[in-house]
Amino acid sequence: MNKNHIKIKLLNRIFDSVVPIFSWVLITLPLWLSPFHPAVVAYFIIAFDLYFFYKSSVTVFNAVISYKKILIHQKINYSKKIKSHKKISQINHFVIIPNYKEPLYKLESTVEAIAKNDYPEKKIYLVLAFEEREKEAFLKANVLKKKYKNFFKDILVSFHRLKPGEVAGKASNQTHAAKFVDDYISKKGFERKLTLVTICDADSHLPANYFSYLTYRFLHDKERIYHFYWAPVLLYNNFWQLPFFVRMQATLSSILRLAFLNDKQNLIQISTYSTNLWLLKDVNFWDVDIIPEDWHIYLQAFFKYGEKIATIPLFTIINGDAVYSGNLLKTSFNRYDQERRWAWGVSDIGYSLRKFFSTPHLNPLLKLKKIIFLAEHHLLWPTAFFILTVFASIPPLINPVFKRTVLGFLLPQIAGLILTLTSFMLIAYVYLDVKLREKVNQKTKMYFLPLLIIQWYLLPIVSFLFSSLPALDAHTRILLGKKIEYRVTEKV
């Protein structure tokens, strides 16, 4: 191993470790700073609480606006609007469903939802992306092809064989499937820039208007070849089966995703989304050696084309499953594992820092702004719980002298007041949760309403166990140079 290789490897480790290091610095801040500068810690806590109040307010505002826009777009007949468009006949849709050891009934349910689309042209191609190492894959493929062959223009099946240098997961499977599609359209003579690829999770139920709405936005988008398109995946498919703590997480995730939809400046697609095949091929598809792939593919494109790259919101609802494994203990472990895998997306910051220095054609301020957004998101994930819940009580305990000052006496009260005001945002969360579930036929019975409100008193415990702790686990593993393996989240 030569010196240059060692330097590059060391630099990569430093880049990957930046945010995880800051996570631990923040979490331990009152312990090492309170003995010397307790007032600085106190002002930091108050500032953070105010910042959290602001972020919570913005989230509620954006979620409400997105919900209202969904109601408006729900009334628009996009199928009728695109029917006479001169380019409609040139558009081809390929829906890739990457899956591994998914139950057949789960795949059937997802394909069934796609088959019920209102798209006026029969130019939707289903792509079943299996892993070759799954023994039942061939049988599932045959069953699905036979059952749904009349609902699609064609059904393609790919079997991904894991190659050296690849990491098992969605990214490597999707890349294999997308290359399979690229070969297929080359033989058919389709234009890549007019070929739309939708990545659909195995438990995502696309709404009937998805392809009509997507096609409308795509055809009326002048910069369409540089754009991704995303509708929020709300985790309501199996809502009433879930243990209460997973229901809370499902609600929080769903409201946050709804809020993202109205934040056009920072919107990046997750889970289930669409783009054109030309852009995918131009960035050489998904990197096959990573686990979190949705923000990563956006960053691959961003660091090539800069501000041209954007994610366009689709104001409709995709309904998905939350984690449920049949019993409380197994569901808890799987929910923790899923959150840790999502939090592994902090590795995107190391990737972005490396790209910052290797993309001189892009505006440095533009790149820095994107990296700061990523860092803020991943830094808050493991640290917010600690700052909001225990920080205010630490400075007076560690530094008894500070406790006798006005600021030391008032700190817990000021922090408590701000957090109490923030907690009122939960009223909007509960309301939006009920209204959104009505849209996907998961209605709330009256006798469940008290439980839906009371359960939020346990939010700090749930947030610690199934959000902050797995995120901190992921950050710590990156610091120690340990890896995680992609495991399919069980949803029975």
C-alpha positions as CSV (number, residue, x, y, z in Angstrom):
1,M,0.0,0.0,0.0
2,N,1.7,3.3,-1.1
3,K,1.7,6.6,0.8
4,N,-0.9,8.3,-1.4
5,H,-3.3,5.4,-0.9
6,I,-2.8,5.6,2.9
7,K,-3.4,9.4,2.8
8,I,-6.6,9.0,0.8
9,K,-7.9,6.3,3.1
10,L,-7.1,8.5,6.2
11,L,-8.8,11.5,4.6
12,N,-11.9,9.4,3.8
13,R,-12.0,8.3,7.5
14,I,-11.8,11.9,8.6
15,F,-14.6,13.0,6.3
16,D,-16.8,10.1,7.3
17,S,-16.2,10.8,11.0
18,V,-17.0,14.6,11.0
19,V,-20.6,14.5,11.9
20,P,-20.4,11.4,14.2
21,I,-17.6,13.2,16.2
22,F,-19.8,16.3,16.5
23,S,-22.7,14.1,17.7
24,W,-20.6,12.9,20.6
25,V,-19.2,16.3,21.3
26,L,-22.7,17.7,21.6
27,I,-24.1,14.9,23.7
28,T,-21.3,15.2,26.2
29,L,-21.1,19.0,26.1
30,P,-22.7,19.8,29.5
31,L,-20.4,17.2,31.2
32,W,-17.1,18.7,30.1
33,L,-18.1,22.4,29.7
34,S,-20.3,23.0,32.8
35,P,-17.4,22.9,35.3
36,F,-15.8,25.8,33.5
37,H,-18.5,27.7,31.6
38,P,-21.9,26.7,32.8
39,A,-23.5,29.9,31.4
40,V,-22.3,29.0,27.9
41,V,-24.0,25.6,28.3
42,A,-27.2,27.3,29.5
43,Y,-27.4,29.7,26.7
44,F,-26.7,26.9,24.2
45,I,-29.6,24.9,25.7
46,I,-32.0,27.8,25.6
47,A,-31.0,28.7,22.0
48,F,-31.4,25.0,20.9
49,D,-34.9,24.8,22.6
50,L,-35.9,28.0,20.7
51,Y,-34.5,26.5,17.5
52,F,-36.4,23.3,18.1
53,F,-39.6,25.3,18.7
54,Y,-39.1,27.1,15.4
55,K,-38.4,23.8,13.5
56,S,-41.5,22.2,15.0
57,S,-43.6,25.2,13.9
58,V,-42.2,25.1,10.4
59,T,-42.9,21.4,10.2
60,V,-46.5,21.8,11.2
61,F,-47.0,24.7,8.8
62,N,-45.5,22.8,5.9
63,A,-47.5,19.7,6.7
64,V,-50.8,21.6,6.8
65,I,-50.0,23.3,3.4
66,S,-49.0,20.0,1.9
67,Y,-52.2,18.4,3.1
68,K,-54.3,21.2,1.6
69,K,-52.5,20.9,-1.7
70,I,-53.1,17.1,-1.7
71,L,-56.9,17.9,-1.3
72,I,-56.7,20.2,-4.3
73,H,-54.7,17.9,-6.6
74,Q,-57.0,15.0,-5.6
75,K,-59.8,16.7,-7.5
76,I,-57.7,17.2,-10.7
77,N,-58.3,14.6,-13.4
78,Y,-54.7,14.2,-14.7
79,S,-55.6,11.3,-16.8
80,K,-57.9,13.5,-18.9
81,K,-55.4,16.3,-19.0
82,I,-52.6,14.3,-20.5
83,K,-54.7,12.2,-22.9
84,S,-54.4,14.5,-25.8
85,H,-50.8,15.6,-25.2
86,K,-48.7,15.2,-28.4
87,K,-45.8,13.5,-26.5
88,I,-47.9,11.0,-24.5
89,S,-47.3,8.2,-27.0
90,Q,-43.5,8.6,-26.6
91,I,-43.6,8.2,-22.8
92,N,-42.8,4.7,-21.4
93,H,-43.0,3.9,-17.7
94,F,-40.9,1.2,-16.0
95,V,-41.7,0.4,-12.4
96,I,-38.9,-1.4,-10.6
97,I,-39.8,-3.3,-7.5
98,P,-36.6,-4.3,-5.7
99,N,-37.3,-7.1,-3.3
100,Y,-35.7,-9.9,-1.3
101,K,-37.6,-12.5,0.6
102,E,-40.8,-10.5,0.5
103,P,-44.0,-12.6,1.0
104,L,-45.8,-13.3,-2.2
105,Y,-49.0,-11.7,-0.9
106,K,-47.1,-8.5,-0.1
107,L,-45.8,-8.3,-3.7
108,E,-49.2,-9.1,-5.1
109,S,-50.8,-6.3,-3.0
110,T,-48.2,-3.8,-4.4
111,V,-48.6,-5.0,-8.0
112,E,-52.4,-4.9,-7.6
113,A,-52.3,-1.2,-6.7
114,I,-50.1,-0.4,-9.7
115,A,-52.4,-2.4,-12.0
116,K,-55.4,-0.2,-10.9
117,N,-53.8,3.0,-12.4
118,D,-55.8,5.4,-14.5
119,Y,-53.0,6.1,-16.9
120,P,-54.6,6.5,-20.4
121,E,-51.8,4.8,-22.3
122,K,-51.0,1.1,-21.8
123,K,-47.3,1.8,-21.6
124,I,-46.4,0.7,-18.1
125,Y,-43.8,-2.0,-17.8
126,L,-43.5,-3.9,-14.5
127,V,-39.9,-4.8,-13.5
128,L,-39.6,-7.4,-10.7
129,A,-36.1,-7.1,-9.4
130,F,-35.3,-10.3,-7.4
131,E,-32.0,-11.4,-5.8
132,E,-30.7,-14.6,-7.4
133,R,-29.7,-16.0,-4.0
134,E,-33.4,-16.1,-3.0
135,K,-34.6,-19.7,-3.7
136,E,-38.3,-18.8,-4.0
137,A,-37.6,-15.9,-6.4
138,F,-38.2,-17.9,-9.6
139,L,-41.5,-19.3,-8.3
140,K,-42.7,-15.8,-7.3
141,A,-41.8,-14.3,-10.6
142,N,-43.8,-17.0,-12.5
143,V,-46.9,-16.5,-10.3
144,L,-46.8,-12.7,-10.7
145,K,-46.2,-12.8,-14.4
146,K,-49.0,-15.2,-15.0
147,K,-51.5,-13.3,-12.8
148,Y,-50.8,-9.8,-14.0
149,K,-49.6,-10.2,-17.6
150,N,-52.7,-8.6,-19.0
151,F,-52.4,-5.5,-16.9
152,F,-49.0,-4.3,-18.2
153,K,-47.4,-3.7,-21.6
154,D,-44.8,-6.2,-20.5
155,I,-43.4,-7.8,-17.3
156,L,-39.7,-8.0,-17.0
157,V,-37.9,-10.0,-14.4
158,S,-34.3,-9.6,-13.3
159,F,-32.3,-11.7,-10.9
160,H,-29.4,-9.9,-9.3
161,R,-26.2,-11.9,-8.5
162,L,-24.1,-10.1,-5.9
163,K,-20.7,-9.3,-7.4
164,P,-17.3,-8.5,-5.6
165,G,-17.3,-4.9,-4.4
166,E,-21.1,-4.8,-4.2
167,V,-23.1,-4.4,-0.9
168,A,-26.3,-6.4,-0.6
169,G,-29.3,-4.1,-0.6
170,K,-31.5,-2.0,-2.7
171,A,-28.8,0.0,-4.5
172,S,-27.0,-2.9,-6.1
173,N,-30.3,-4.6,-7.0
174,Q,-31.8,-1.5,-8.5
175,T,-28.7,-0.8,-10.5
176,H,-28.8,-4.4,-12.0
177,A,-32.5,-4.0,-12.8
178,A,-32.1,-0.5,-14.3
179,K,-29.3,-1.7,-16.6
180,F,-31.6,-4.6,-17.6
181,V,-34.2,-2.0,-18.5
182,D,-31.6,0.1,-20.4
183,D,-30.7,-2.9,-22.5
184,Y,-34.4,-3.6,-23.1
185,I,-35.3,0.0,-24.3
186,S,-32.2,0.0,-26.5
187,K,-33.5,-3.0,-28.4
188,K,-37.0,-1.4,-28.5
189,G,-35.6,2.0,-29.7
190,F,-37.1,4.0,-26.9
191,E,-35.7,7.4,-26.0
192,R,-34.0,7.4,-22.5
193,K,-35.1,11.0,-21.8
194,L,-38.7,10.0,-22.3
195,T,-38.4,6.8,-20.3
196,L,-39.6,7.2,-16.7
197,V,-38.3,4.8,-14.1
198,T,-40.2,4.5,-10.8
199,I,-38.5,2.8,-7.9
200,C,-41.3,1.3,-5.9
201,D,-40.7,-0.4,-2.5
202,A,-42.2,-3.8,-2.2
203,D,-44.8,-2.6,0.3
204,S,-45.7,0.8,-1.4
205,H,-49.2,1.1,-2.8
206,L,-49.1,3.7,-5.5
207,P,-52.3,5.8,-5.9
208,A,-54.4,5.3,-9.0
209,N,-53.5,8.8,-10.3
210,Y,-49.7,8.4,-9.8
211,F,-48.6,7.8,-13.4
212,S,-51.0,10.3,-14.9
213,Y,-49.9,13.0,-12.4
214,L,-46.3,12.1,-12.8
215,T,-46.5,12.2,-16.6
216,Y,-48.3,15.6,-16.5
217,R,-45.6,17.1,-14.2
218,F,-42.9,15.6,-16.4
219,L,-44.2,16.8,-19.7
220,H,-44.7,20.3,-18.4
221,D,-41.3,20.5,-16.8
222,K,-38.7,22.3,-18.9
223,E,-35.8,20.9,-16.9
224,R,-37.3,17.5,-16.6
225,I,-34.2,15.5,-17.5
226,Y,-32.5,16.8,-14.3
227,H,-35.3,16.1,-11.9
228,F,-36.6,13.5,-9.6
229,Y,-40.3,13.3,-8.7
230,W,-41.6,12.3,-5.3
231,A,-44.8,11.7,-3.4
232,P,-44.7,11.0,0.3
233,V,-44.9,7.4,1.5
234,L,-47.2,7.5,4.5
235,L,-46.8,4.4,6.8
236,Y,-50.5,3.6,7.2
237,N,-51.1,0.3,5.4
238,N,-51.0,-1.8,8.6
239,F,-51.5,1.0,11.2
240,W,-54.0,-0.7,13.5
241,Q,-51.9,-3.9,13.7
242,L,-48.9,-2.0,15.1
243,P,-47.8,-1.8,18.7
244,F,-48.5,1.7,20.0
245,F,-44.8,2.8,19.9
246,V,-44.5,1.9,16.2
247,R,-47.8,3.7,15.5
248,M,-46.3,6.8,17.1
249,Q,-43.2,6.4,14.9
250,A,-45.4,5.8,11.8
251,T,-47.3,9.0,12.6
252,L,-44.2,11.1,13.1
253,S,-42.5,9.8,10.0
254,S,-45.6,10.3,7.9
255,I,-46.1,13.9,9.1
256,L,-42.4,14.7,8.6
257,R,-42.6,13.3,5.1
258,L,-45.7,15.4,4.4
259,A,-43.9,18.5,5.6
260,F,-40.9,17.8,3.4
261,L,-43.2,17.9,0.4
262,N,-43.7,21.7,0.8
263,D,-40.0,22.4,1.4
264,K,-39.1,22.6,-2.3
265,Q,-35.6,24.2,-1.6
266,N,-34.4,21.2,0.4
267,L,-36.6,18.4,-0.9
268,I,-34.8,15.1,-1.6
269,Q,-36.7,12.0,-2.5
270,I,-36.8,8.9,-0.2
271,S,-38.1,5.3,-0.5
272,T,-40.4,5.4,-3.6
273,Y,-39.7,8.0,-6.4
274,S,-39.4,8.5,-10.2
275,T,-36.9,10.0,-12.6
276,N,-35.8,9.5,-16.3
277,L,-33.5,6.7,-17.5
278,W,-31.2,9.2,-19.1
279,L,-30.2,10.8,-15.8
280,L,-29.8,7.4,-14.1
281,K,-27.5,6.2,-16.9
282,D,-25.6,9.5,-16.9
283,V,-24.6,9.1,-13.3
284,N,-23.9,5.4,-13.8
285,F,-27.0,4.4,-11.9
286,W,-26.8,3.8,-8.1
287,D,-23.5,3.3,-6.5
288,V,-23.4,-0.4,-5.7
289,D,-21.2,-0.3,-2.6
290,I,-23.5,1.8,-0.4
291,I,-26.6,1.0,1.8
292,P,-28.8,4.2,1.9
293,E,-29.4,4.8,-1.8
294,D,-32.2,7.4,-2.2
295,W,-30.5,10.6,-1.0
296,H,-27.3,9.2,-2.4
297,I,-28.5,9.0,-6.0
298,Y,-29.7,12.6,-5.7
299,L,-26.2,13.6,-4.5
300,Q,-24.6,11.6,-7.4
301,A,-26.6,13.8,-9.8
302,F,-26.1,17.0,-7.7
303,F,-22.4,16.8,-7.8
304,K,-22.4,16.5,-11.5
305,Y,-25.0,19.1,-12.5
306,G,-25.3,21.3,-9.4
307,E,-28.5,23.4,-9.0
308,K,-30.1,21.9,-12.1
309,I,-30.9,18.9,-10.0
310,A,-34.1,19.1,-8.0
311,T,-36.8,16.9,-6.6
312,I,-40.3,17.9,-7.7
313,P,-43.1,17.3,-5.3
314,L,-46.2,15.3,-6.3
315,F,-49.1,16.1,-4.1
316,T,-50.6,12.7,-3.7
317,I,-50.3,9.9,-1.2
318,I,-48.4,6.6,-1.5
319,N,-49.4,4.2,1.3
320,G,-46.7,2.0,2.8
321,D,-46.2,-0.5,5.7
322,A,-44.6,0.3,9.0
323,V,-42.4,-2.3,10.7
324,Y,-44.5,-5.2,12.1
325,S,-43.0,-8.6,12.8
326,G,-46.0,-10.3,14.5
327,N,-44.9,-9.9,18.1
328,L,-43.7,-7.1,20.3
329,L,-40.1,-8.1,20.9
330,K,-39.3,-9.0,17.3
331,T,-41.0,-5.8,16.0
332,S,-38.9,-3.8,18.5
333,F,-35.6,-5.2,17.2
334,N,-36.6,-4.8,13.6
335,R,-37.8,-1.2,14.2
336,Y,-34.4,-0.4,15.8
337,D,-32.5,-2.0,13.0
338,Q,-34.5,-0.1,10.4
339,E,-33.8,3.2,12.1
340,R,-30.1,2.5,12.4
341,R,-30.0,1.6,8.7
342,W,-31.7,4.9,7.8
343,A,-29.3,6.8,10.1
344,W,-26.4,5.2,8.2
345,G,-27.2,7.8,5.6
346,V,-24.8,10.0,7.6
347,S,-22.2,8.3,5.4
348,D,-23.5,10.6,2.6
349,I,-21.8,13.5,4.3
350,G,-18.4,11.9,4.0
351,Y,-19.2,11.3,0.3
352,S,-20.3,14.9,-0.1
353,L,-17.2,16.3,1.5
354,R,-15.0,14.2,-0.9
355,K,-17.1,15.5,-3.8
356,F,-16.7,19.1,-2.6
357,F,-13.0,19.0,-3.4
358,S,-13.3,17.0,-6.6
359,T,-16.0,19.1,-8.4
360,P,-14.4,22.4,-9.2
361,H,-17.0,23.1,-11.8
362,L,-19.7,23.7,-9.2
363,N,-20.2,26.8,-7.0
364,P,-18.5,26.2,-3.7
365,L,-21.3,28.0,-1.8
366,L,-23.9,25.9,-3.4
367,K,-22.1,22.7,-2.4
368,L,-21.5,24.0,1.1
369,K,-25.2,24.8,1.5
370,K,-26.1,21.3,0.6
371,I,-23.6,19.8,2.9
372,I,-24.8,22.0,5.8
373,F,-28.4,20.8,5.2
374,L,-27.3,17.2,5.3
375,A,-25.2,17.7,8.4
376,E,-28.0,19.5,10.2
377,H,-30.4,16.7,9.5
378,H,-28.0,13.9,10.6
379,L,-26.7,15.8,13.6
380,L,-30.1,16.5,15.1
381,W,-31.1,12.8,14.8
382,P,-29.0,11.3,17.6
383,T,-28.5,14.5,19.7
384,A,-31.9,16.3,19.9
385,F,-33.3,13.9,22.5
386,F,-30.4,14.5,24.9
387,I,-30.4,18.3,24.5
388,L,-34.2,18.6,25.0
389,T,-34.6,16.2,27.9
390,V,-31.6,16.0,30.2
391,F,-29.2,18.9,29.4
392,A,-31.0,21.6,31.4
393,S,-30.6,19.6,34.7
394,I,-26.8,18.9,34.2
395,P,-25.1,22.3,34.7
396,P,-26.6,22.9,38.2
397,L,-25.7,19.4,39.2
398,I,-22.1,19.5,38.0
399,N,-21.5,23.1,39.1
400,P,-23.4,23.8,42.4
401,V,-22.1,27.5,42.3
402,F,-24.0,28.0,39.0
403,K,-27.2,26.7,40.6
404,R,-27.2,29.6,43.0
405,T,-27.1,32.1,40.1
406,V,-30.3,33.6,38.5
407,L,-29.6,31.8,35.2
408,G,-28.8,28.5,36.9
409,F,-32.1,28.7,38.8
410,L,-34.2,29.7,35.8
411,L,-32.6,27.4,33.2
412,P,-34.8,24.3,33.9
413,Q,-37.9,26.5,34.0
414,I,-37.2,28.4,30.8
415,A,-36.3,25.1,29.0
416,G,-39.5,23.5,30.3
417,L,-41.7,26.4,29.2
418,I,-40.3,26.3,25.7
419,L,-40.8,22.6,25.4
420,T,-44.3,22.8,26.8
421,L,-45.1,25.3,24.1
422,T,-43.5,23.0,21.5
423,S,-45.7,20.1,22.7
424,F,-48.8,21.9,21.6
425,M,-47.7,21.1,18.0
426,L,-48.7,17.5,18.8
427,I,-52.4,18.6,18.5
428,A,-51.8,19.4,14.8
429,Y,-49.9,16.1,14.4
430,V,-52.9,14.1,15.8
431,Y,-55.3,16.0,13.7
432,L,-53.3,15.5,10.5
433,D,-52.7,11.9,11.4
434,V,-56.5,11.2,11.6
435,K,-57.3,13.1,8.4
436,L,-54.5,11.4,6.4
437,R,-55.6,8.0,7.5
438,E,-59.1,8.7,6.3
439,K,-57.7,9.2,2.8
440,V,-56.2,5.7,2.8
441,N,-59.1,4.0,4.5
442,Q,-57.5,3.6,7.9
443,K,-60.2,5.5,9.9
444,T,-60.1,6.2,13.6
445,K,-62.9,4.8,15.8
446,M,-64.0,7.2,18.5
447,Y,-63.0,5.0,21.4
448,F,-59.4,5.0,20.0
449,L,-59.0,8.8,20.2
450,P,-58.1,9.0,24.0
451,L,-55.4,6.4,23.4
452,L,-54.0,8.3,20.4
453,I,-53.6,11.4,22.6
454,I,-52.4,9.7,25.8
455,Q,-49.7,7.7,24.0
456,W,-47.8,10.9,23.2
457,Y,-46.8,11.3,26.8
458,L,-44.4,8.4,26.2
459,L,-42.9,10.1,23.2
460,P,-39.5,10.9,25.0
461,I,-39.0,7.2,25.8
462,V,-40.0,6.1,22.3
463,S,-37.9,8.7,20.6
464,F,-34.8,7.6,22.7
465,L,-35.2,3.9,22.0
466,F,-36.2,4.0,18.4
467,S,-34.7,7.1,17.0
468,S,-31.8,8.7,18.9
469,L,-30.2,5.5,20.2
470,P,-30.1,3.7,16.8
471,A,-28.9,6.9,15.1
472,L,-26.1,7.2,17.8
473,D,-25.4,3.5,17.2
474,A,-24.9,4.1,13.5
475,H,-22.7,7.2,14.1
476,T,-20.5,5.3,16.6
477,R,-20.1,2.4,14.3
478,I,-18.8,4.7,11.6
479,L,-16.4,6.2,14.1
480,L,-15.1,2.8,15.0
481,G,-14.8,1.7,11.4
482,K,-17.5,-1.0,11.8
483,K,-20.1,-1.8,9.1
484,I,-23.7,-2.8,9.2
485,E,-25.4,-5.3,6.9
486,Y,-28.5,-4.5,4.9
487,R,-31.4,-6.6,6.4
488,V,-34.8,-6.5,4.8
489,T,-37.3,-5.1,7.4
490,E,-39.9,-7.6,8.2
491,K,-43.5,-6.5,7.6
492,V,-46.0,-9.3,7.9
